[in-house]
Amino acid sequence: MQRLVDAVGTIIKSKGYKGLGLNAIAKEAGVSKILIHRYFGSVDLLVEAYVLKNDYWIAKTGEVAVETEAGTDKEKLQKLVSNLLRGHFEYFNTHEEMRSIILWEITEHTNLLNSICRLREETGSILLDKAVPLFEGTGKSIKGVTALMVSAIYYIVLHAKKNQSTICGIDVNSKEGQDEILRTIDQIVEWTFDD
């Protein structure tokens, strides 16, 4: 089973999501294609198993649930939001396969990708449901700020990796550029949580 899941990542990395076919996955894993159906039921469910194992936000569900269970302390939530967004940037910047999956999500409509997006949203709602009450009457939208930052991270990294170019003079492919983005994430989250 693990060889099949790993084969999905290898194919995404080398050929992109369009290379994900029954025969290609079985060949890459060095197993019979019958095993894909036996263990996973279909190629889509195998791809879903790969994404569930490797998606940053889905992997953070348990941590977010534990961290927010104890209460809605503003300082604690600020640190959690900042750490999650920093981790999102660092993870997405270093995982080529997840960049391919996100590109796939924004260019094609499939039930598989929709279900994965819903799972990510469920993780986000665990955190945001705790944070939103802290912003009532402030005129600030923690949901809006988080949505913009998550989307910006996707775009900044995808643009830098695909085009090897800078964004607003920042080279996200360099250590200095990455550090600048991480500092800026902290600053935006701090501004959002400031009274």
C-alpha positions in Angstrom: 0.0 0.0 0.0 2.8 2.4 0.9 4.6 1.8 -2.4 1.4 2.8 -4.2 1.0 6.0 -2.2 4.7 6.8 -2.7 4.3 6.2 -6.4 1.6 8.9 -6.6 4.1 11.4 -5.2 6.9 10.3 -7.5 4.6 10.6 -10.6 3.3 14.0 -9.5 6.8 15.3 -9.0 8.1 13.9 -12.4 5.1 14.2 -14.7 2.5 16.3 -12.9 -1.0 15.2 -12.0 -1.7 14.4 -15.7 0.6 11.4 -15.4 -1.6 9.8 -12.7 -3.1 6.8 -14.4 -3.7 3.3 -13.3 -1.0 1.7 -15.4 1.6 4.4 -14.6 1.1 4.2 -10.8 1.2 0.4 -10.8 4.4 0.5 -12.9 6.1 3.1 -10.7 5.2 1.1 -7.6 6.3 -2.2 -9.2 3.0 -3.9 -8.4 0.0 -5.2 -10.2 -2.7 -2.6 -11.0 -5.2 -5.0 -9.4 -3.7 -4.0 -6.0 -4.8 -0.4 -6.5 -8.4 -1.5 -6.7 -8.0 -4.0 -3.9 -6.4 -1.6 -1.4 -7.9 1.7 -2.4 -10.9 1.0 -4.7 -9.9 3.4 -7.4 -7.1 5.7 -8.6 -8.9 8.7 -7.2 -9.1 7.2 -3.7 -5.4 6.3 -4.0 -4.6 9.9 -4.9 -6.8 11.1 -2.1 -4.8 8.8 0.3 -1.6 10.5 -0.9 -3.0 14.0 -0.4 -4.4 13.2 3.0 -1.0 12.0 4.1 0.9 14.9 2.7 -1.4 18.0 2.8 -0.1 20.6 5.4 -3.5 21.8 6.6 -5.1 18.4 6.9 -2.0 17.2 8.8 -2.4 20.1 11.2 -6.0 19.3 12.1 -5.2 17.4 15.3 -2.7 20.1 16.5 -5.2 22.9 15.8 -8.0 21.0 17.7 -5.8 20.5 20.7 -4.4 24.0 20.7 -7.9 25.6 20.5 -9.7 23.2 22.9 -8.5 24.9 26.0 -9.9 28.3 25.2 -9.7 31.4 23.2 -6.8 33.4 24.7 -6.0 36.1 22.3 -2.2 35.8 22.7 -2.3 32.1 22.2 -4.4 32.3 19.1 -2.2 35.0 17.6 0.8 32.7 18.1 -1.0 29.7 16.7 -2.2 31.6 13.6 1.3 33.0 13.0 2.9 29.6 13.4 0.4 27.9 11.1 0.9 30.5 8.3 4.7 30.4 8.7 4.5 26.6 8.5 2.2 26.7 5.5 4.8 28.9 3.7 7.8 26.8 4.6 6.0 23.5 3.7 4.5 24.7 0.4 7.9 26.2 -0.5 9.7 22.9 -0.1 7.1 20.3 -1.3 6.9 20.3 -5.1 4.2 17.6 -5.1 1.8 19.8 -3.1 2.5 22.7 -5.4 1.4 20.5 -8.3 -1.7 19.5 -6.4 -2.7 23.1 -5.7 -2.2 24.0 -9.4 -4.4 21.0 -10.3 -7.1 22.3 -7.8 -7.2 25.8 -9.3 -7.2 24.6 -12.9 -9.6 21.7 -12.9 -12.9 20.8 -11.2 -13.1 17.3 -9.8 -15.0 15.7 -7.0 -11.7 14.4 -5.5 -10.2 17.9 -5.3 -13.4 19.3 -3.9 -13.5 16.8 -1.1 -9.9 17.7 -0.2 -10.7 21.4 -0.2 -13.6 20.7 2.1 -11.3 18.9 4.5 -8.9 21.9 4.6 -11.8 24.2 5.3 -12.9 22.0 8.2 -9.4 22.4 9.7 -9.5 26.2 9.2 -13.0 26.4 10.8 -11.7 24.8 14.0 -9.3 27.7 14.4 -11.4 30.5 13.0 -14.5 29.6 15.0 -12.4 30.2 18.1 -10.8 33.4 16.8 -13.8 35.2 15.3 -15.5 36.1 18.6 -12.3 38.0 19.6 -12.8 40.4 16.7 -16.4 41.2 17.2 -17.0 45.0 17.0 -13.4 45.7 15.9 -14.1 46.0 12.2 -11.4 43.4 11.6 -12.0 40.1 9.8 -9.7 37.3 10.9 -11.3 35.2 8.2 -10.5 37.7 5.5 -6.9 38.2 6.7 -6.3 34.5 6.9 -7.9 33.9 3.5 -5.7 36.5 1.8 -2.5 35.3 3.5 -3.1 31.6 2.6 -3.9 32.6 -1.0 -0.9 34.9 -1.1 1.4 32.2 0.1 0.2 29.9 -2.6 0.7 32.5 -5.3 4.0 33.8 -4.1 5.5 30.3 -3.9 4.0 29.1 -7.2 5.1 32.2 -9.1 8.6 32.1 -7.7 9.1 28.3 -8.4 7.5 28.3 -11.8 9.1 31.5 -13.1 12.3 31.8 -11.0 11.4 35.5 -10.6 11.0 38.0 -7.8 7.7 39.3 -6.4 7.9 43.0 -5.5 11.6 42.7 -5.4 11.6 39.7 -3.1 13.4 36.6 -4.2 11.4 33.9 -2.5 13.8 31.3 -3.8 16.5 32.8 -1.6 17.0 32.4 2.2 16.8 36.2 2.6 13.6 36.4 0.7 12.0 33.5 2.6 13.0 35.2 5.9 11.4 38.5 4.8 8.2 36.7 4.0 8.2 34.9 7.4 8.8 38.2 9.2 6.0 39.8 7.2 3.6 37.0 8.1 4.3 37.6 11.8 3.8 41.4 11.3 0.5 41.1 9.5 -0.9 38.6 12.2 0.4 41.0 14.9 -1.4 44.0 13.3 -4.6 41.9 13.0 -4.5 41.0 16.7 -3.4 44.4 18.0 -6.0 46.3 19.9 
